[in-house]
Amino acid sequence: MSLIKNVATVGGWTLVYRISSFIRDIVQSSILGVGVFSDVFNLSFKFANSLRKLFAEGAFNASFLPIFARSLKNDGREEAQKIASQIFTRLTLLVSFFSIVCLIFFRQIMYVFGAGIDPLGEEFGHLVSVGRICSPYVATSFLAALFGGILNALNRFAMPAAAQLTLNICVIIALFSGALFFPDTAYTMAWATFLSGIVQVLILWADVRHNGFRIGFDFSPIKSEVRTFFGKLCSGAIGSGVLQLNILLDFVLLSFLPTGSLSYFYYVDHIHQFPIGILGISFGIVLLPPLVEAINDKNNAVAQERMNLGLLFSFLFTLPTAVILASASEPVIGAVYGRGNFTPEHVAAASPTLIAFSLGLPAYMATKVLSSAFFANKDTRTPFIGGMIAIFANLLLIPLFMPYLKHTGVALATTLSSWCNWIYMASRLKKLWGICIDKPTVKECAKQLAVSAIMLAVVLALNKYLTARYAAGSAAKNIALLTVIGIGTATFLIFGKIIGIFSFLEKIKSPESRKCLKTPSTSPNQKSVKAS
């Protein structure tokens, strides 16, 4: 399968997931609004979901997929199945232990994660109860990531991407069900989160069996590949999941701000995560297998081409998205959340936070692409150091911004730390294995920046004369917003065509490039071996 088709498959299903997430957030914000129970569920869910994204998403694939794919190619299905079974066995024991620890010590965990909440107050009691219910979702996510990684190695991307829909389906049903027998709707949503993790594991396990792999418990002597996997998982998590680590730190500090700050940050982060979820995760999953293949074949030219194409694709989508989110933040938030208990005052309070987040979109997406290149070369050290730099920068910047900008200052610090991570990783790329961001790619990125600047001027002008005259969340303002987005997108496409920012797409369409992108060229050494 080609790069474009794989990205479209994963990105398409992730788009469906993100749309369902918006529906979930719209209903949630309308019912819970901004208050104690909203903060309680958002903080509990963010704790579980950030750990899932941190360990059981990009980092898991980056650690597991190269090992499993290499074993499958070189040693056959039986050996690859044995490695997967040994990892499954150890993971099951690990996540079971994690779940027990959370059940017993979750109050102590929340003393840290919710440090700004009064431990003797009613809000803290609800936080502990709801968090205990949500926490097993992290455990099931590890097993779902394992089965999803096996399917990705078999070039089956659709089911792992589609299975994540179970979370939103379950939570939306819970929202419409109301509080039921629980103290508040937040508790119903927590139980729905727990159930969705179990359903997702069962779906992916069934698909793995359908594809001929029987993964079960294996307590035989541990293989070296399994040790390598667990050794790389933690360092890889910090490297590829630096945004999630930063957001976890952000929520700890947000708990010290007035009630509602957590919810503002949570809701805006979900808008910000929309393009990240579609493209960042898609590129992280789809770029890794071909990069691993090219590097294993010692074909640096193909690996460099794939990485640079990934960068161009990421900027092509994130730059105009960042322009829309930054220049039309208030109407965007009003269109998504401005109804029910989420009032126009709440929309105004959340708007600057979206501006701050949007400025980091290109950096985060480009870091995803570079992380795939490092992980494909079995280097987790560089992403690890880049992640630590970003975390350190975040911790330095938040105390400078938060006293004056509140929750917006926290978002701005996270954005700047993402740029620090990107700059470090880009500077280390060529020193690692001779692959670099070449001059044609830099030139193409400069063109994209120029077109985005033109688009920004047009959108700002349209906002002033169209969306600004209507009330937040009103139907007229939403129609005006769609008009602005449509004209802004048309501006980007027209000027992009004139300046030539889409020219690299023609390179992918050429027969030679398609062949190069699908099957790495055989190295001279391999040719001589085949000839002999």
C-alpha positions as CSV (number, residue, x, y, z in Angstrom):
1,M,0.0,0.0,0.0
2,S,1.2,3.5,-0.8
3,L,2.0,6.2,1.7
4,I,-1.0,8.3,0.7
5,K,-3.4,5.4,0.8
6,N,-2.2,4.3,4.3
7,V,-2.4,7.9,5.6
8,A,-5.9,8.2,4.1
9,T,-7.0,5.0,5.8
10,V,-5.7,5.8,9.2
11,G,-6.5,9.5,8.9
12,G,-10.0,8.8,7.6
13,W,-11.0,6.6,10.5
14,T,-9.3,9.0,12.9
15,L,-11.3,11.8,11.3
16,V,-14.5,9.8,12.1
17,Y,-13.2,9.3,15.7
18,R,-12.5,13.0,16.1
19,I,-15.9,14.0,14.7
20,S,-17.5,11.6,17.3
21,S,-15.2,13.2,19.9
22,F,-16.7,16.6,19.0
23,I,-20.2,15.2,19.4
24,R,-19.2,13.8,22.8
25,D,-17.7,17.2,23.8
26,I,-20.6,19.2,22.6
27,V,-23.1,17.1,24.6
28,Q,-20.7,17.0,27.6
29,S,-20.2,20.7,27.7
30,S,-23.9,21.4,27.2
31,I,-24.8,19.1,30.1
32,L,-21.9,19.5,32.6
33,G,-21.0,23.1,31.5
34,V,-18.0,24.5,33.4
35,G,-18.0,23.6,37.1
36,V,-17.0,21.1,39.8
37,F,-18.2,17.9,38.2
38,S,-16.9,19.0,34.8
39,D,-13.5,19.6,36.3
40,V,-13.6,16.3,38.2
41,F,-14.4,14.1,35.1
42,N,-12.0,16.1,32.8
43,L,-9.1,15.7,35.3
44,S,-9.8,12.0,35.9
45,F,-10.2,11.2,32.2
46,K,-7.2,13.3,31.2
47,F,-5.0,11.4,33.7
48,A,-6.1,8.0,32.2
49,N,-6.1,9.2,28.6
50,S,-2.7,10.9,28.7
51,L,-1.1,7.8,30.1
52,R,-2.7,5.9,27.3
53,K,-1.4,8.2,24.7
54,L,2.0,8.4,26.4
55,F,2.7,4.7,26.6
56,A,0.1,2.8,24.6
57,E,0.0,4.8,21.4
58,G,3.0,6.2,19.6
59,A,5.7,4.9,21.9
60,F,4.2,1.4,21.9
61,N,4.2,1.2,18.2
62,A,7.6,2.7,17.9
63,S,9.0,0.1,20.3
64,F,7.0,-3.0,19.3
65,L,6.5,-2.6,15.5
66,P,10.2,-2.7,14.4
67,I,10.9,-5.8,16.6
68,F,7.8,-7.7,15.5
69,A,8.1,-6.7,11.8
70,R,11.8,-7.7,11.7
71,S,11.0,-11.1,13.3
72,L,8.0,-11.7,10.9
73,K,10.2,-10.9,7.9
74,N,13.4,-12.8,8.9
75,D,12.1,-15.6,11.2
76,G,8.6,-16.3,10.1
77,R,5.1,-16.1,11.6
78,E,5.7,-18.7,14.3
79,E,8.6,-16.8,15.8
80,A,6.9,-13.5,15.6
81,Q,3.8,-15.0,17.3
82,K,6.0,-16.3,20.1
83,I,7.5,-12.8,20.7
84,A,4.0,-11.2,20.7
85,S,2.7,-13.8,23.1
86,Q,5.6,-13.2,25.5
87,I,5.0,-9.5,25.4
88,F,1.3,-10.1,25.9
89,T,2.0,-12.2,29.0
90,R,4.3,-9.6,30.6
91,L,1.9,-6.8,29.7
92,T,-1.0,-8.5,31.2
93,L,0.8,-8.9,34.5
94,L,2.1,-5.3,34.4
95,V,-1.3,-3.7,33.7
96,S,-3.0,-5.9,36.3
97,F,-0.5,-4.7,38.9
98,F,-1.1,-1.1,37.7
99,S,-4.8,-1.4,38.1
100,I,-4.5,-2.8,41.6
101,V,-2.1,0.0,42.6
102,C,-4.6,2.6,41.2
103,L,-7.5,1.1,43.1
104,I,-5.6,1.1,46.4
105,F,-3.5,4.3,46.1
106,F,-5.5,6.5,43.8
107,R,-6.1,9.1,46.6
108,Q,-2.4,9.4,47.1
109,I,-1.9,9.7,43.3
110,M,-4.4,12.6,43.2
111,Y,-2.5,14.3,46.0
112,V,0.1,15.0,43.3
113,F,-2.0,15.1,40.1
114,G,-4.7,17.3,41.7
115,A,-2.4,19.1,44.1
116,G,-4.3,22.3,43.9
117,I,-7.6,20.8,45.1
118,D,-8.4,20.8,48.8
119,P,-7.9,17.1,49.9
120,L,-10.6,17.5,52.6
121,G,-13.2,19.0,50.2
122,E,-16.1,17.3,48.4
123,E,-14.5,17.9,45.0
124,F,-11.5,15.9,45.9
125,G,-13.6,13.0,47.1
126,H,-15.5,12.9,43.7
127,L,-12.2,13.1,41.9
128,V,-10.8,10.0,43.6
129,S,-14.0,8.0,43.1
130,V,-14.3,8.9,39.4
131,G,-10.6,8.5,38.8
132,R,-10.6,4.9,40.2
133,I,-13.3,4.0,37.8
134,C,-11.5,5.5,34.8
135,S,-8.0,4.2,35.6
136,P,-8.4,0.6,34.2
137,Y,-8.9,2.2,30.8
138,V,-5.1,2.7,30.8
139,A,-4.6,-1.0,31.3
140,T,-6.8,-2.1,28.5
141,S,-5.2,0.4,26.2
142,F,-1.9,-1.5,26.5
143,L,-3.4,-4.7,25.3
144,A,-5.3,-2.8,22.5
145,A,-2.0,-1.3,21.4
146,L,-0.4,-4.7,21.2
147,F,-3.1,-6.2,19.0
148,G,-3.2,-3.0,16.9
149,G,0.6,-3.1,16.4
150,I,0.4,-6.7,15.1
151,L,-2.3,-5.6,12.6
152,N,-0.2,-2.6,11.6
153,A,2.8,-4.8,10.9
154,L,0.5,-6.9,8.6
155,N,-0.4,-3.6,6.8
156,R,-3.9,-3.7,8.2
157,F,-4.5,-0.1,9.5
158,A,-8.3,0.2,9.3
159,M,-9.4,-1.9,12.2
160,P,-7.0,-0.4,14.8
161,A,-8.0,3.1,13.8
162,A,-11.7,2.2,13.7
163,A,-11.7,0.4,17.1
164,Q,-11.0,3.7,19.0
165,L,-14.6,4.7,18.2
166,T,-15.8,2.5,21.0
167,L,-14.8,5.1,23.6
168,N,-16.9,7.9,22.1
169,I,-19.9,5.6,21.4
170,C,-20.0,4.4,25.0
171,V,-19.5,7.9,26.6
172,I,-22.2,9.5,24.3
173,I,-24.6,6.7,25.3
174,A,-23.8,7.4,29.0
175,L,-24.3,11.2,28.5
176,F,-27.8,10.6,27.1
177,S,-28.5,8.1,29.8
178,G,-28.0,10.7,32.5
179,A,-26.9,10.1,36.1
180,L,-28.8,6.7,36.4
181,F,-28.0,5.3,39.8
182,F,-24.8,7.4,40.3
183,P,-24.3,10.7,42.1
184,D,-23.8,12.6,38.8
185,T,-23.5,12.1,35.0
186,A,-19.7,12.2,35.5
187,Y,-19.8,8.8,37.2
188,T,-21.9,7.3,34.4
189,M,-19.3,8.6,31.9
190,A,-16.5,7.1,34.0
191,W,-18.1,3.6,33.9
192,A,-18.6,4.0,30.1
193,T,-14.9,4.8,29.7
194,F,-14.0,1.6,31.6
195,L,-16.4,-0.5,29.5
196,S,-15.1,1.0,26.2
197,G,-11.5,-0.2,26.9
198,I,-12.7,-3.8,27.3
199,V,-14.8,-3.7,24.1
200,Q,-11.8,-2.3,22.1
201,V,-9.5,-5.1,23.3
202,L,-12.0,-7.8,22.3
203,I,-12.5,-6.3,18.8
204,L,-8.8,-6.1,18.0
205,W,-8.1,-9.6,19.6
206,A,-10.8,-11.0,17.3
207,D,-9.2,-9.4,14.2
208,V,-5.7,-10.6,15.1
209,R,-7.1,-14.2,15.3
210,H,-8.9,-13.7,12.0
211,N,-5.5,-12.9,10.5
212,G,-4.0,-16.2,11.7
213,F,-2.2,-15.2,14.9
214,R,-3.0,-17.0,18.1
215,I,-1.7,-14.7,20.9
216,G,-1.9,-16.2,24.4
217,F,0.1,-16.6,27.6
218,D,3.7,-17.8,27.2
219,F,5.8,-18.1,30.3
220,S,8.8,-19.7,28.5
221,P,12.3,-18.1,29.0
222,I,12.1,-14.5,27.9
223,K,13.6,-13.7,24.5
224,S,16.1,-10.9,23.9
225,E,13.6,-9.1,21.6
226,V,11.1,-8.9,24.5
227,R,13.7,-7.4,26.8
228,T,14.6,-4.9,24.1
229,F,10.9,-3.9,23.7
230,F,10.4,-3.2,27.4
231,G,13.7,-1.4,27.5
232,K,12.7,1.0,24.7
233,L,9.1,1.5,25.8
234,C,9.8,4.0,28.7
235,S,12.4,6.1,26.9
236,G,10.4,6.0,23.7
237,A,7.3,7.2,25.6
238,I,9.1,10.3,26.8
239,G,10.4,11.0,23.3
240,S,7.2,10.5,21.3
241,G,4.8,11.5,24.0
242,V,6.3,14.8,25.2
243,L,3.1,16.7,24.5
244,Q,1.2,14.3,26.7
245,L,3.8,14.6,29.5
246,N,3.6,18.4,29.2
247,I,-0.2,18.3,29.3
248,L,-0.1,16.1,32.4
249,L,2.1,18.6,34.1
250,D,-0.2,21.4,32.8
251,F,-3.2,19.8,34.6
252,V,-1.3,19.5,37.8
253,L,-0.6,23.3,37.7
254,L,-4.1,24.1,36.4
255,S,-5.6,22.5,39.6
256,F,-4.3,25.6,41.5
257,L,-6.3,28.0,39.3
258,P,-10.0,28.9,39.9
259,T,-12.7,26.3,39.3
260,G,-13.4,26.0,35.5
261,S,-9.8,26.5,34.4
262,L,-9.3,22.7,34.0
263,S,-12.5,22.5,31.9
264,Y,-11.5,25.4,29.6
265,F,-8.1,23.8,29.0
266,Y,-9.6,20.4,28.5
267,Y,-12.2,21.5,25.9
268,V,-9.8,23.7,23.9
269,D,-7.2,20.9,24.0
270,H,-9.7,18.7,22.2
271,I,-10.1,21.2,19.4
272,H,-6.3,21.5,19.2
273,Q,-6.0,17.7,19.2
274,F,-8.3,17.3,16.2
275,P,-5.6,17.9,13.5
276,I,-3.0,16.2,15.7
277,G,-5.1,13.1,16.0
278,I,-5.8,12.9,12.3
279,L,-2.4,13.6,10.9
280,G,0.1,13.2,13.8
281,I,-1.0,9.7,14.8
282,S,-1.5,8.7,11.1
283,F,2.0,9.7,10.2
284,G,3.4,8.1,13.3
285,I,1.8,4.8,12.4
286,V,2.1,4.8,8.6
287,L,5.6,6.3,8.2
288,L,7.2,3.9,10.7
289,P,6.9,0.6,8.7
290,P,8.4,2.0,5.4
291,L,11.1,3.8,7.2
292,V,12.0,0.6,9.1
293,E,12.0,-1.3,5.8
294,A,14.2,1.3,4.0
295,I,16.7,1.5,6.9
296,N,16.9,-2.3,7.2
297,D,17.8,-2.4,3.5
298,K,20.4,0.3,4.1
299,N,18.7,2.6,1.6
300,N,19.2,6.0,3.1
301,A,18.1,7.8,-0.1
302,V,14.6,6.2,0.1
303,A,14.5,6.8,3.9
304,Q,15.4,10.5,3.5
305,E,12.8,10.9,0.7
306,R,10.1,9.4,2.8
307,M,10.9,11.5,5.8
308,N,11.0,14.7,3.8
309,L,7.7,13.9,2.1
310,G,6.3,13.3,5.6
311,L,7.4,16.8,6.6
312,L,5.9,18.5,3.6
313,F,2.6,16.7,4.1
314,S,2.5,17.6,7.8
315,F,3.2,21.3,7.1
316,L,0.8,21.4,4.1
317,F,-2.1,20.5,6.5
318,T,-1.1,22.1,9.8
319,L,-0.1,25.6,8.6
320,P,-3.6,26.5,7.2
321,T,-5.2,24.7,10.1
322,A,-3.2,26.8,12.6
323,V,-4.2,30.0,10.7
324,I,-7.9,29.2,11.0
325,L,-7.7,28.2,14.7
326,A,-5.6,31.2,15.7
327,S,-7.4,33.9,13.7
328,A,-11.0,32.6,14.3
329,S,-10.6,31.1,17.8
330,E,-13.7,32.7,19.3
331,P,-16.2,31.7,16.6
332,V,-14.6,28.2,16.4
333,I,-15.1,27.6,20.1
334,G,-18.6,29.1,20.0
335,A,-19.6,26.9,17.1
336,V,-18.4,23.7,18.9
337,Y,-19.3,24.4,22.6
338,G,-21.4,27.6,22.7
339,R,-24.7,26.1,23.8
340,G,-26.5,24.9,27.0
341,N,-24.5,25.4,30.1
342,F,-21.5,26.6,28.1
343,T,-22.2,30.3,28.0
344,P,-20.8,33.1,25.8
345,E,-18.7,34.1,28.8
346,H,-17.2,30.7,28.8
347,V,-16.5,31.0,25.1
348,A,-14.7,34.3,25.6
349,A,-12.6,32.8,28.4
350,A,-11.5,29.8,26.4
351,S,-10.8,31.6,23.1
352,P,-7.2,32.9,23.9
353,T,-6.2,29.4,24.9
354,L,-6.9,28.0,21.4
355,I,-4.8,30.8,19.9
356,A,-1.9,29.7,22.1
357,F,-2.3,26.0,21.3
358,S,-2.6,26.5,17.5
359,L,0.8,28.2,17.3
360,G,2.4,24.8,18.2
361,L,0.6,22.6,15.7
362,P,3.3,22.7,13.0
363,A,6.1,22.0,15.5
364,Y,4.2,19.0,17.1
365,M,3.4,17.4,13.8
366,A,6.9,17.8,12.4
367,T,8.3,16.3,15.6
368,K,6.0,13.3,15.0
369,V,7.7,12.8,11.6
370,L,11.2,13.1,13.0
371,S,10.4,10.8,15.8
372,S,9.4,8.1,13.3
373,A,12.8,8.5,11.6
374,F,14.7,8.1,14.8
375,F,12.6,5.2,16.0
376,A,13.0,3.5,12.7
377,N,16.8,3.6,13.2
378,K,16.3,2.1,16.7
379,D,17.3,5.4,18.3
380,T,15.1,6.3,21.3
381,R,17.8,8.3,23.0
382,T,17.5,11.4,20.8
383,P,13.7,11.7,21.2
384,F,14.1,11.1,24.9
385,I,16.6,14.0,25.2
386,G,14.3,16.2,23.1
387,G,11.4,15.3,25.3
388,M,13.3,16.2,28.4
389,I,14.3,19.5,26.9
390,A,10.7,20.3,26.1
391,I,9.5,19.3,29.6
392,F,12.2,21.4,31.2
393,A,11.3,24.4,29.0
394,N,7.6,23.9,29.9
395,L,8.4,23.9,33.6
396,L,10.4,27.1,33.2
397,L,7.9,29.0,31.1
398,I,4.6,28.1,33.0
399,P,5.6,30.1,36.2
400,L,6.3,33.1,33.9
401,F,3.0,33.0,32.0
402,M,0.4,31.5,34.4
403,P,0.2,34.3,36.9
404,Y,-0.8,36.8,34.2
405,L,-2.5,34.7,31.5
406,K,-4.0,31.9,33.7
407,H,-4.9,28.8,31.7
408,T,-3.9,30.5,28.4
409,G,-0.4,31.0,29.8
410,V,-0.1,27.2,30.5
411,A,-1.1,26.5,26.8
412,L,1.4,29.0,25.5
413,A,4.2,27.4,27.6
414,T,3.3,24.0,26.1
415,T,3.5,25.4,22.6
416,L,6.9,27.0,23.1
417,S,8.2,23.8,24.6
418,S,7.1,21.8,21.5
419,W,9.2,24.2,19.3
420,C,12.2,23.5,21.6
421,N,11.8,19.8,21.0
422,W,11.5,20.2,17.2
423,I,14.6,22.4,17.0
424,Y,16.7,20.0,19.0
425,M,15.6,16.9,17.0
426,A,16.1,18.7,13.6
427,S,19.6,19.7,14.7
428,R,20.5,16.1,15.6
429,L,19.1,14.4,12.5
430,K,22.1,14.6,10.2
431,K,24.6,13.7,12.9
432,L,22.8,10.4,13.5
433,W,22.8,8.6,10.2
434,G,23.5,11.0,7.3
435,I,19.9,11.8,6.6
436,C,18.9,15.4,6.6
437,I,16.1,17.8,5.8
438,D,17.3,18.7,2.3
439,K,17.3,22.2,0.7
440,P,14.4,21.5,-1.7
441,T,12.3,20.6,1.4
442,V,13.3,23.8,3.2
443,K,12.4,25.8,0.0
444,E,9.0,24.1,-0.2
445,C,8.3,24.8,3.5
446,A,9.2,28.5,2.9
447,K,6.6,28.6,0.1
448,Q,4.0,27.1,2.3
449,L,4.7,29.7,5.0
450,A,4.3,32.5,2.4
451,V,1.0,31.2,1.3
452,S,-0.2,30.7,4.9
453,A,0.7,34.4,5.6
454,I,-1.5,35.5,2.7
455,M,-4.3,33.2,4.0
456,L,-3.9,34.8,7.5
457,A,-4.4,38.3,6.2
458,V,-7.5,37.3,4.3
459,V,-9.0,35.4,7.3
460,L,-8.3,38.3,9.7
461,A,-10.0,40.7,7.4
462,L,-13.0,38.5,6.9
463,N,-13.4,37.9,10.7
464,K,-13.5,41.6,11.3
465,Y,-16.3,42.2,8.8
466,L,-18.3,38.9,9.0
467,T,-18.1,36.9,12.3
468,A,-17.4,39.8,14.7
469,R,-20.9,41.2,14.2
470,Y,-22.8,38.2,15.4
471,A,-23.3,36.7,18.9
472,A,-21.1,33.7,20.0
473,G,-22.6,30.4,19.1
474,S,-25.5,31.8,17.1
475,A,-26.5,30.2,13.8
476,A,-25.6,33.4,11.9
477,K,-22.1,33.4,13.4
478,N,-21.6,29.7,12.6
479,I,-22.6,30.3,8.9
480,A,-20.2,33.3,8.8
481,L,-17.5,31.1,10.2
482,L,-18.0,28.4,7.5
483,T,-17.8,31.2,4.9
484,V,-14.6,32.5,6.4
485,I,-13.1,29.0,6.5
486,G,-14.2,28.3,2.9
487,I,-12.8,31.6,1.5
488,G,-9.6,31.1,3.5
489,T,-9.1,27.6,2.3
490,A,-9.8,28.7,-1.3
491,T,-7.2,31.5,-0.9
492,F,-4.6,28.9,0.3
493,L,-5.4,26.6,-2.6
494,I,-5.3,29.3,-5.3
495,F,-2.2,31.1,-4.1
496,G,-0.6,27.7,-3.3
497,K,-1.2,26.6,-6.9
498,I,0.3,29.9,-8.2
499,I,3.4,29.7,-6.0
500,G,3.7,25.9,-6.6
501,I,3.5,24.4,-3.1
502,F,1.7,21.3,-4.4
503,S,4.5,20.4,-6.8
504,F,5.9,17.7,-4.5
505,L,2.6,15.8,-5.0
506,E,3.5,15.3,-8.7
507,K,6.7,13.6,-7.6
508,I,4.7,11.0,-5.7
509,K,2.4,10.4,-8.6
510,S,5.3,9.6,-11.0
511,P,5.8,5.9,-11.7
512,E,9.4,6.0,-10.6
513,S,8.5,7.6,-7.3
514,R,5.6,5.2,-6.6
515,K,7.9,2.3,-7.2
516,C,10.5,3.9,-4.9
517,L,7.9,4.6,-2.2
518,K,6.5,1.1,-2.3
519,T,9.6,-1.1,-2.6
520,P,13.0,0.1,-1.4
521,S,15.7,-0.2,-4.0
522,T,18.0,-3.2,-3.6
523,S,21.4,-2.3,-2.4
524,P,24.5,-3.3,-4.4
525,N,25.4,-5.9,-1.8
526,Q,22.0,-7.5,-2.0
527,K,22.2,-7.6,-5.8
528,S,25.5,-9.4,-5.7
529,V,24.1,-11.9,-3.3
530,K,21.1,-12.6,-5.5
531,A,23.3,-12.9,-8.6
532,S,25.5,-15.4,-6.9
